[in-house]
Amino acid sequence: MLSNFMHLRIPSGKHSRSTPVFSNGSFGLHRERAAVLFVDFHGTLSNDIYWSTLQEPLRSKIQTLLFQENTSMVKSWMRGQLSSEEICQFVSDKLVLAYEQIWNGLVDSCHRIKISNWALRRIEQLRQDHVVCLITSNMDCFTRYVVPRKKLSNTFDFVFNSADFGLLKEDNRGELFRIVCKHLRVDIQECTLVDDSDDLCRLFEELGGWSRFVQGRKLKPQHLFPLYQLRLPMM
């Protein structure tokens, strides 16, 4: 899955014109960079999870508590309605463990997240001709710790995190995508989403964009076919 970017090409636009026209403001979108690529993070660039550096059984206890038993709280965290400090305090209280242990485990896992080097090299190549943006439904700790430690602001032209906008990618039928496209001053028809969520890919197509579904981590990795010879379904 992660090496799929080495085979990725993206369209210059859905329409027949060879060079889409952008409204070039202060965001640096130029005619020679004809398409925008939105890249998901978890499941697309990295499979690592928060608190991954903690030993068992504590790691599994935290994963179960949050991501199985309290999914609504996790979504609030990803919408920026709860902070990482509040989440760690919740975990500390529920598991009767020191807050510092939970907090340090979260931050340490943020610093140690592994990202596919192949994918990063491919993104560097794509940025020569396209605007490449990271867009993720994620937590405030991603913006605070992962982005600076991994220098993602240098890797991508733009980084968009749901926690900074108060919206998951799927909220309000893809409102976040519309907001981001407006921010970039680009038509969604000139954009491609690469994501490991089939539902999000379909939603993005319904909004008028292109998409490429990346197979989940439990499936055998497959190369992405060149984008695009034919229109995708639901477009």
Backbone bond lengths (Angstrom), bond angles and torsions (degrees), N, CA, C in turn:
res aa  C-N    CA-C-N  psi(-1)  N-CA   C-N-CA  omega(-1)  CA-C   N-CA-C  phi
1 M - - - 1.461 - - 1.509 111.11 -
2 L 1.345 117.88 -48.36 1.443 120.84 -172.39 1.516 112.30 -71.28
3 S 1.332 117.68 -25.59 1.462 119.30 179.36 1.519 112.23 -84.26
4 N 1.341 117.33 -1.77 1.455 120.65 -178.17 1.518 112.31 -58.70
5 F 1.339 117.93 -27.25 1.451 120.93 -177.26 1.522 112.09 -64.77
6 M 1.326 117.67 -21.87 1.454 119.45 179.47 1.516 111.10 -67.78
7 H 1.345 117.05 -14.55 1.461 121.31 -178.52 1.520 111.45 -115.49
8 L 1.314 116.96 12.92 1.452 120.78 -172.75 1.514 111.87 -89.44
9 R 1.332 115.73 128.63 1.451 122.33 167.57 1.512 106.95 -127.82
10 I 1.317 117.34 147.23 1.446 119.94 -177.28 1.510 110.06 -123.10
11 P 1.341 116.57 155.95 1.460 120.00 -173.39 1.516 112.06 -76.30
12 S 1.316 115.43 156.37 1.449 119.59 175.13 1.521 110.85 -81.78
13 G 1.323 116.65 -7.71 1.453 120.60 178.89 1.507 110.17 156.05
14 K 1.332 117.21 160.39 1.447 120.82 -178.84 1.521 111.81 -75.39
15 H 1.310 117.20 -26.42 1.441 120.44 -173.80 1.517 110.86 -90.36
16 S 1.302 115.84 174.46 1.455 120.12 -172.54 1.516 113.04 -76.79
17 R 1.327 118.26 -18.04 1.444 118.82 -178.47 1.524 110.03 -64.25
18 S 1.307 117.07 144.66 1.468 120.80 -173.69 1.513 112.12 -80.20
19 T 1.347 117.26 -26.58 1.457 119.58 -178.04 1.513 110.42 -133.70
20 P 1.350 117.70 101.14 1.462 120.27 178.40 1.519 110.83 -61.33
21 V 1.305 115.53 150.46 1.447 120.72 -179.65 1.518 109.71 -97.84
22 F 1.333 116.65 127.44 1.456 121.91 176.99 1.518 109.23 -108.46
23 S 1.319 115.08 151.97 1.453 120.10 171.74 1.517 107.26 -85.60
24 N 1.284 117.09 97.53 1.462 121.88 -173.15 1.516 110.72 -78.02
25 G 1.322 116.55 105.59 1.446 121.28 175.76 1.505 109.25 -105.00
26 S 1.309 115.66 -133.02 1.465 120.26 -178.23 1.523 112.18 -89.56
27 F 1.331 117.27 7.15 1.459 119.77 -174.25 1.518 112.75 -96.72
28 G 1.318 118.75 -4.16 1.455 120.87 172.73 1.509 114.63 77.90
29 L 1.332 118.76 25.41 1.453 120.22 175.79 1.522 108.18 -86.86
30 H 1.316 116.91 117.08 1.453 121.26 -174.75 1.525 110.40 -116.38
31 R 1.300 115.99 158.27 1.459 120.78 -177.52 1.519 111.93 -59.31
32 E 1.342 117.42 -33.92 1.459 118.54 -178.67 1.526 111.80 -74.43
33 R 1.327 117.90 -10.16 1.465 121.58 174.53 1.523 105.88 -109.70
34 A 1.315 115.67 82.18 1.452 121.59 -159.65 1.513 116.04 -80.07
35 A 1.317 119.65 -17.68 1.454 120.28 -176.43 1.524 110.23 -134.47
36 V 1.321 115.51 153.42 1.460 121.92 177.98 1.525 108.77 -108.97
37 L 1.306 116.46 131.65 1.457 122.45 178.68 1.524 108.52 -112.18
38 F 1.334 116.39 121.44 1.457 122.46 174.20 1.525 108.28 -98.89
39 V 1.316 116.86 124.44 1.464 121.46 -176.86 1.527 109.60 -116.47
40 D 1.306 116.25 127.33 1.456 122.84 174.68 1.536 109.30 -71.66
41 F 1.334 116.54 162.87 1.460 119.39 179.54 1.527 111.90 -102.89
42 H 1.345 117.42 -75.30 1.466 119.54 -173.78 1.530 110.51 -69.30
43 G 1.330 115.72 128.44 1.447 121.50 -178.35 1.517 113.25 88.08
44 T 1.330 116.43 -9.82 1.459 121.36 179.34 1.522 111.09 -118.12
45 L 1.317 116.50 -49.57 1.467 121.25 177.12 1.522 112.88 -103.54
46 S 1.324 116.55 -24.84 1.461 120.87 -177.06 1.524 109.66 -150.93
47 N 1.317 115.45 146.15 1.469 121.19 175.70 1.523 112.01 -108.14
48 D 1.319 117.89 2.14 1.458 120.72 -176.86 1.527 111.39 -71.21
49 I 1.322 115.71 153.21 1.456 121.97 -177.89 1.523 109.97 -120.18
50 Y 1.322 116.15 161.80 1.458 120.72 176.52 1.527 109.85 -70.34
51 W 1.324 115.95 146.10 1.462 125.33 -175.00 1.528 112.63 65.82
52 S 1.308 116.98 19.76 1.469 120.66 -178.29 1.523 112.45 -65.97
53 T 1.328 117.27 -21.39 1.463 119.82 -176.33 1.529 112.91 -86.26
54 L 1.324 117.17 -6.35 1.463 120.20 177.73 1.526 110.36 -77.62
55 Q 1.305 115.85 153.82 1.451 120.83 179.26 1.528 110.67 -79.96
56 E 1.319 115.14 156.82 1.461 120.74 172.18 1.531 108.93 -77.05
57 P 1.341 117.95 149.78 1.465 127.57 5.80 1.529 114.32 -89.32
58 L 1.340 117.99 2.35 1.459 119.79 -175.81 1.516 111.72 -61.06
59 R 1.327 116.56 -41.96 1.467 119.48 -179.07 1.525 111.15 -57.44
60 S 1.317 117.02 -47.03 1.464 120.64 -179.50 1.524 111.85 -67.76
61 K 1.315 117.18 -34.86 1.460 120.07 178.11 1.526 111.27 -62.34
62 I 1.322 116.50 -41.79 1.464 120.20 178.96 1.528 110.31 -67.45
63 Q 1.321 116.54 -43.64 1.463 120.09 179.73 1.528 111.22 -60.62
64 T 1.327 116.24 -42.51 1.464 120.26 179.41 1.520 111.50 -66.94
65 L 1.319 116.66 -45.81 1.461 121.96 -178.62 1.524 111.45 -58.38
66 L 1.312 116.69 -46.25 1.461 119.94 -175.19 1.521 113.21 -87.87
67 F 1.318 116.86 -53.68 1.458 120.82 -167.32 1.526 114.18 -89.62
68 Q 1.330 117.27 -4.09 1.463 120.54 173.82 1.525 111.70 -119.52
69 E 1.328 116.97 -42.52 1.465 120.16 -173.88 1.527 113.50 -95.30
70 N 1.308 118.14 -17.23 1.465 120.76 -176.48 1.531 110.74 -138.24
71 T 1.305 115.65 54.04 1.462 120.27 -176.49 1.533 112.40 -65.58
72 S 1.339 117.20 -32.67 1.470 119.04 179.36 1.528 110.31 -66.00
73 M 1.331 117.16 -35.69 1.458 121.08 176.74 1.526 110.24 -65.62
74 V 1.317 116.30 -41.08 1.460 120.89 178.92 1.527 110.22 -61.97
75 K 1.332 116.78 -41.12 1.468 119.25 178.64 1.524 111.06 -65.52
76 S 1.316 116.98 -36.81 1.464 119.79 175.55 1.526 110.72 -64.19
77 W 1.310 116.23 -37.78 1.467 121.88 176.07 1.530 109.76 -62.21
78 M 1.328 116.40 -42.83 1.453 121.04 -178.69 1.528 112.13 -73.12
79 R 1.319 116.76 -18.34 1.470 120.09 175.80 1.530 111.36 -92.41
80 G 1.312 117.20 2.14 1.453 120.29 179.81 1.513 113.67 78.46
81 Q 1.327 117.62 12.09 1.466 121.78 -179.94 1.520 111.43 -83.72
82 L 1.316 116.68 -19.76 1.464 123.22 173.84 1.523 108.14 -127.82
83 S 1.311 116.16 144.75 1.461 120.67 179.16 1.522 110.80 -92.21
84 S 1.307 115.40 165.27 1.465 119.84 176.37 1.523 110.98 -62.47
85 E 1.331 116.39 -34.60 1.456 120.02 177.54 1.529 110.78 -62.57
86 E 1.320 117.12 -42.71 1.468 120.57 179.26 1.524 111.36 -65.65
87 I 1.315 116.36 -38.82 1.465 120.03 178.16 1.526 110.64 -65.24
88 C 1.305 116.80 -43.97 1.463 120.41 179.76 1.526 111.37 -65.07
89 Q 1.317 117.11 -35.46 1.460 119.93 177.00 1.522 110.51 -66.36
90 F 1.330 116.23 -39.30 1.466 121.23 177.05 1.529 110.39 -61.54
91 V 1.319 116.48 -47.49 1.466 120.81 -179.82 1.526 110.23 -63.42
92 S 1.310 115.86 -42.04 1.462 120.38 179.39 1.525 111.37 -59.94
93 D 1.331 116.38 -44.56 1.464 120.61 -179.30 1.522 111.57 -66.92
94 K 1.315 116.50 -43.26 1.467 120.69 -176.45 1.526 112.19 -69.20
95 L 1.311 116.82 -39.42 1.470 120.59 -176.69 1.525 112.51 -96.02
96 V 1.323 115.49 -0.22 1.468 122.12 179.52 1.531 109.79 52.32
97 L 1.315 114.04 57.32 1.457 121.71 179.07 1.528 108.98 -130.39
98 A 1.311 116.34 159.44 1.454 120.87 -179.69 1.528 110.34 -63.08
99 Y 1.318 115.16 135.28 1.468 120.84 179.01 1.525 110.60 -57.44
100 E 1.307 117.55 -41.66 1.465 121.65 -176.99 1.523 111.38 -60.01
101 Q 1.334 116.67 -36.17 1.457 119.88 179.60 1.524 110.85 -65.52
102 I 1.323 116.60 -42.27 1.462 121.09 -179.68 1.524 109.99 -69.20
103 W 1.323 116.80 -45.07 1.457 121.18 -179.29 1.522 112.01 -62.90
104 N 1.320 115.60 -48.29 1.461 119.53 -179.25 1.527 111.39 -63.02
105 G 1.337 116.30 -35.90 1.459 119.98 177.76 1.521 112.02 -64.75
106 L 1.328 116.48 -38.17 1.468 120.53 178.33 1.529 110.67 -66.43
107 V 1.316 116.85 -50.85 1.464 120.90 -177.13 1.526 110.81 -63.68
108 D 1.325 116.54 -41.18 1.462 120.48 179.92 1.529 110.66 -62.24
109 S 1.322 116.94 -41.04 1.469 119.79 178.92 1.531 110.85 -66.95
110 C 1.334 117.20 -34.13 1.472 120.27 175.84 1.527 110.69 -62.13
111 H 1.310 115.81 -43.05 1.463 120.54 -178.10 1.524 111.86 -69.38
112 R 1.325 116.88 -26.11 1.461 120.67 -173.85 1.524 114.02 -101.43
113 I 1.307 118.04 4.58 1.469 120.79 179.06 1.532 109.74 -56.82
114 K 1.324 115.05 133.02 1.459 120.97 179.73 1.525 109.78 -98.99
115 I 1.321 115.24 135.89 1.456 121.98 179.06 1.524 108.10 -121.18
116 S 1.326 116.33 139.18 1.454 121.17 -178.19 1.525 111.91 -58.06
117 N 1.331 116.75 120.64 1.460 120.71 177.54 1.524 111.59 -66.21
118 W 1.326 116.28 -35.23 1.460 119.84 177.15 1.522 110.27 -60.95
119 A 1.319 115.93 -45.54 1.463 119.88 -179.74 1.519 110.78 -63.10
120 L 1.318 117.08 -40.84 1.462 120.64 -179.78 1.522 111.44 -64.38
121 R 1.325 116.88 -38.47 1.471 119.76 177.40 1.521 110.74 -66.12
122 R 1.329 116.08 -38.53 1.464 119.49 179.56 1.528 110.29 -67.75
123 I 1.329 117.09 -39.23 1.458 120.41 177.82 1.519 110.43 -62.09
124 E 1.319 116.54 -40.34 1.465 120.47 177.68 1.525 110.57 -59.52
125 Q 1.342 116.59 -40.38 1.456 120.61 178.20 1.528 111.00 -66.90
126 L 1.319 116.18 -43.77 1.464 120.52 -178.21 1.523 111.86 -63.99
127 R 1.306 117.73 -32.97 1.463 121.10 -178.46 1.523 112.56 -67.44
128 Q 1.322 117.55 -13.43 1.459 119.64 177.00 1.528 110.69 -67.78
129 D 1.335 116.25 -27.17 1.461 120.26 -176.17 1.517 114.08 -123.93
130 H 1.337 117.65 -12.55 1.457 121.04 -173.61 1.523 111.03 -136.16
131 V 1.302 115.15 158.76 1.465 121.43 170.75 1.520 107.33 -85.95
132 V 1.321 118.01 120.68 1.461 122.50 -176.12 1.526 108.90 -114.75
133 C 1.335 115.73 121.05 1.464 121.94 -176.58 1.523 110.17 -118.79
134 L 1.311 116.41 139.29 1.455 121.73 169.57 1.517 107.90 -88.22
135 I 1.333 117.51 127.17 1.455 120.74 176.86 1.524 107.76 -132.31
136 T 1.328 116.25 122.93 1.462 120.36 -171.34 1.519 111.90 -141.58
137 S 1.318 115.97 140.75 1.462 121.03 167.30 1.518 106.13 -86.23
138 N 1.324 115.96 103.50 1.453 119.53 -169.83 1.520 111.03 -148.41
139 M 1.312 116.62 -176.69 1.450 123.06 -173.96 1.528 111.72 -101.16
140 D 1.323 116.37 168.56 1.459 120.01 179.08 1.517 112.00 -61.37
141 C 1.332 117.58 -29.09 1.462 120.33 179.73 1.528 111.52 -66.04
142 F 1.318 117.18 -23.20 1.465 120.08 176.42 1.523 109.61 -65.92
143 T 1.329 116.56 -47.98 1.462 120.83 178.38 1.521 111.60 -66.40
144 R 1.320 116.17 -39.43 1.460 121.05 -174.20 1.523 113.98 -76.03
145 Y 1.337 116.91 -34.62 1.459 119.76 -171.72 1.532 114.51 -123.42
146 V 1.325 117.96 -43.27 1.467 119.52 -177.36 1.524 110.92 -70.16
147 V 1.336 116.48 -49.04 1.468 120.09 -175.82 1.527 112.13 -58.40
148 P 1.343 119.63 -50.50 1.471 117.75 -179.87 1.526 113.76 -69.86
149 R 1.342 117.79 -38.75 1.465 119.71 -177.64 1.531 111.14 -65.94
150 K 1.330 116.36 -39.18 1.460 120.92 -178.86 1.531 112.84 -92.90
151 K 1.324 116.32 2.45 1.469 122.30 177.46 1.526 111.86 54.68
152 L 1.325 115.57 42.78 1.459 119.98 -176.86 1.522 112.55 -69.94
153 S 1.326 117.02 -23.54 1.464 119.26 176.73 1.523 111.23 -68.46
154 N 1.328 116.60 -21.76 1.461 120.84 175.12 1.520 111.47 -88.29
155 T 1.329 115.76 -28.96 1.457 120.88 -178.61 1.521 111.59 -73.67
156 F 1.344 116.04 -37.97 1.457 121.85 -177.00 1.529 110.45 -113.28
157 D 1.330 114.79 155.66 1.461 119.04 174.61 1.522 110.72 -67.09
158 F 1.344 116.83 -37.53 1.455 122.71 179.07 1.520 108.95 -145.25
159 V 1.333 116.57 149.49 1.464 122.68 174.46 1.523 107.62 -122.82
160 F 1.339 116.45 124.20 1.456 122.37 179.68 1.526 108.78 -121.27
161 N 1.325 116.19 119.80 1.462 122.76 -178.47 1.528 109.00 -118.06
162 S 1.315 116.83 132.73 1.466 121.73 -177.39 1.525 112.40 -54.64
163 A 1.325 117.22 -37.31 1.463 120.92 -177.37 1.522 111.75 -62.93
164 D 1.324 117.32 -24.71 1.459 121.30 -179.81 1.523 112.09 -85.02
165 F 1.334 116.79 -13.05 1.465 121.34 -177.59 1.521 113.03 -114.52
166 G 1.349 117.05 -11.18 1.456 120.37 -178.08 1.505 113.44 74.54
167 L 1.335 116.99 18.87 1.469 121.53 -177.41 1.517 110.65 -141.36
168 L 1.333 116.69 131.93 1.456 120.44 167.53 1.517 108.23 -75.33
169 K 1.313 116.58 162.31 1.458 119.36 -178.04 1.526 112.14 -60.75
170 E 1.326 116.75 -31.82 1.463 119.87 -177.82 1.518 113.77 -88.26
171 D 1.318 118.33 -9.46 1.471 121.01 -176.44 1.528 111.39 -63.11
172 N 1.326 114.97 139.90 1.474 121.65 175.24 1.526 112.13 51.64
173 R 1.340 113.95 43.36 1.469 120.15 177.99 1.523 112.29 54.98
174 G 1.334 115.58 47.74 1.453 119.99 173.17 1.515 114.48 80.94
175 E 1.328 117.40 30.13 1.457 120.19 -179.58 1.529 112.26 -57.13
176 L 1.332 116.61 -36.20 1.458 119.64 -179.35 1.527 111.28 -60.13
177 F 1.327 117.13 -39.98 1.455 120.37 178.14 1.530 110.69 -62.16
178 R 1.330 116.10 -41.83 1.465 119.45 -179.75 1.531 111.02 -65.56
179 I 1.336 115.77 -40.03 1.467 119.92 178.56 1.526 110.77 -63.22
180 V 1.320 115.94 -44.45 1.460 120.64 -177.91 1.529 110.79 -65.55
181 C 1.328 116.84 -42.60 1.467 119.60 178.87 1.529 110.71 -63.20
182 K 1.320 116.64 -38.59 1.457 120.05 176.70 1.520 110.48 -64.49
183 H 1.333 116.39 -40.71 1.463 121.38 178.18 1.528 110.67 -61.24
184 L 1.331 116.17 -39.60 1.463 121.20 -179.29 1.520 112.38 -82.81
185 R 1.329 116.45 -10.42 1.468 122.02 -177.78 1.517 110.38 59.28
186 V 1.323 114.64 51.43 1.454 120.72 -178.61 1.525 108.55 -137.36
187 D 1.321 116.95 146.57 1.454 122.39 175.83 1.516 108.79 -77.42
188 I 1.319 117.00 137.30 1.469 120.66 -179.11 1.529 111.56 -62.22
189 Q 1.318 117.12 -21.73 1.460 120.06 177.69 1.523 112.33 -64.73
190 E 1.309 117.38 -17.44 1.455 121.39 178.82 1.531 111.79 -98.97
191 C 1.327 116.95 14.25 1.468 121.23 -174.52 1.517 111.93 -117.68
192 T 1.319 115.34 149.21 1.467 122.76 176.22 1.522 109.02 -125.09
193 L 1.321 116.88 133.66 1.460 122.71 175.39 1.516 109.62 -106.02
194 V 1.339 116.86 129.85 1.466 122.63 171.68 1.519 106.98 -111.22
195 D 1.336 117.17 116.88 1.457 120.76 -171.79 1.519 109.63 -150.68
196 D 1.353 116.35 153.46 1.465 120.19 177.92 1.523 111.75 -90.95
197 S 1.333 117.75 6.06 1.463 122.03 175.95 1.521 109.71 -103.25
198 D 1.323 116.24 114.27 1.461 120.25 178.59 1.522 110.70 -63.38
199 D 1.331 116.98 -37.18 1.464 120.40 179.32 1.522 111.35 -62.40
200 L 1.332 116.82 -41.98 1.463 120.20 179.39 1.517 111.39 -67.79
201 C 1.320 116.72 -37.29 1.461 119.92 177.51 1.526 110.49 -62.47
202 R 1.314 116.65 -42.67 1.465 120.36 179.08 1.525 110.83 -66.54
203 L 1.321 116.22 -40.50 1.455 119.81 178.29 1.522 110.65 -62.11
204 F 1.322 116.78 -42.54 1.460 120.85 -179.75 1.525 110.70 -62.78
205 E 1.332 116.42 -38.14 1.467 120.58 176.83 1.524 111.11 -66.02
206 E 1.324 116.26 -39.52 1.463 119.93 178.86 1.523 111.52 -63.40
207 L 1.335 116.08 -29.75 1.459 120.88 177.62 1.527 112.00 -76.94
208 G 1.327 116.21 -10.68 1.457 120.41 177.27 1.511 115.26 113.79
209 G 1.336 117.53 -2.22 1.459 120.11 -177.54 1.519 112.93 -93.34
210 W 1.311 115.45 -178.12 1.446 123.95 173.77 1.531 108.50 -97.81
211 S 1.319 116.70 161.27 1.464 118.50 174.72 1.514 110.88 -151.41
212 R 1.310 114.68 158.69 1.463 122.23 171.89 1.506 107.83 -137.68
213 F 1.332 115.65 115.39 1.455 122.49 179.48 1.523 109.61 -79.52
214 V 1.332 116.48 124.91 1.463 122.36 177.31 1.514 108.43 -96.20
215 Q 1.319 117.15 126.62 1.458 121.25 -177.34 1.510 111.12 -58.79
216 G 1.334 116.18 143.44 1.456 122.10 -178.55 1.509 112.89 -63.18
217 R 1.331 114.64 161.85 1.460 120.30 -173.40 1.520 113.05 -67.02
218 K 1.350 118.19 -19.33 1.450 120.32 -179.83 1.526 111.75 -85.35
219 L 1.326 116.45 -7.17 1.445 120.70 179.26 1.522 109.68 -100.63
220 K 1.308 115.65 161.24 1.457 120.00 179.03 1.530 109.62 -66.52
221 P 1.325 118.49 129.10 1.465 120.30 -179.67 1.520 111.82 -58.07
222 Q 1.307 116.31 140.32 1.457 122.27 177.55 1.518 108.76 -130.25
223 H 1.322 115.50 146.60 1.464 118.97 178.37 1.516 109.40 -70.84
224 L 1.314 115.65 144.75 1.457 119.92 171.51 1.514 108.30 -74.29
225 F 1.314 115.58 132.24 1.452 118.75 175.12 1.524 109.29 -72.79
226 P 1.331 117.15 153.64 1.468 119.11 -179.42 1.517 110.87 -54.32
227 L 1.316 115.88 136.59 1.458 122.38 179.21 1.522 107.68 -100.80
228 Y 1.262 121.88 121.34 1.456 131.16 -4.79 1.515 108.59 -140.47
229 Q 1.303 116.69 141.31 1.452 120.91 171.83 1.517 110.49 -96.39
230 L 1.339 115.37 -37.41 1.464 121.05 -178.90 1.511 109.76 -126.14
231 R 1.316 115.86 159.16 1.452 119.93 175.97 1.524 109.06 -68.90
232 L 1.313 116.31 144.59 1.465 120.93 178.63 1.521 110.41 -77.88
233 P 1.333 117.58 161.21 1.476 120.16 176.30 1.518 111.37 -56.29
234 M 1.314 115.13 149.81 1.475 124.30 175.93 1.526 111.06 70.82
235 M 1.333 117.81 20.10 1.462 119.17 178.77 1.520 109.40 -115.69
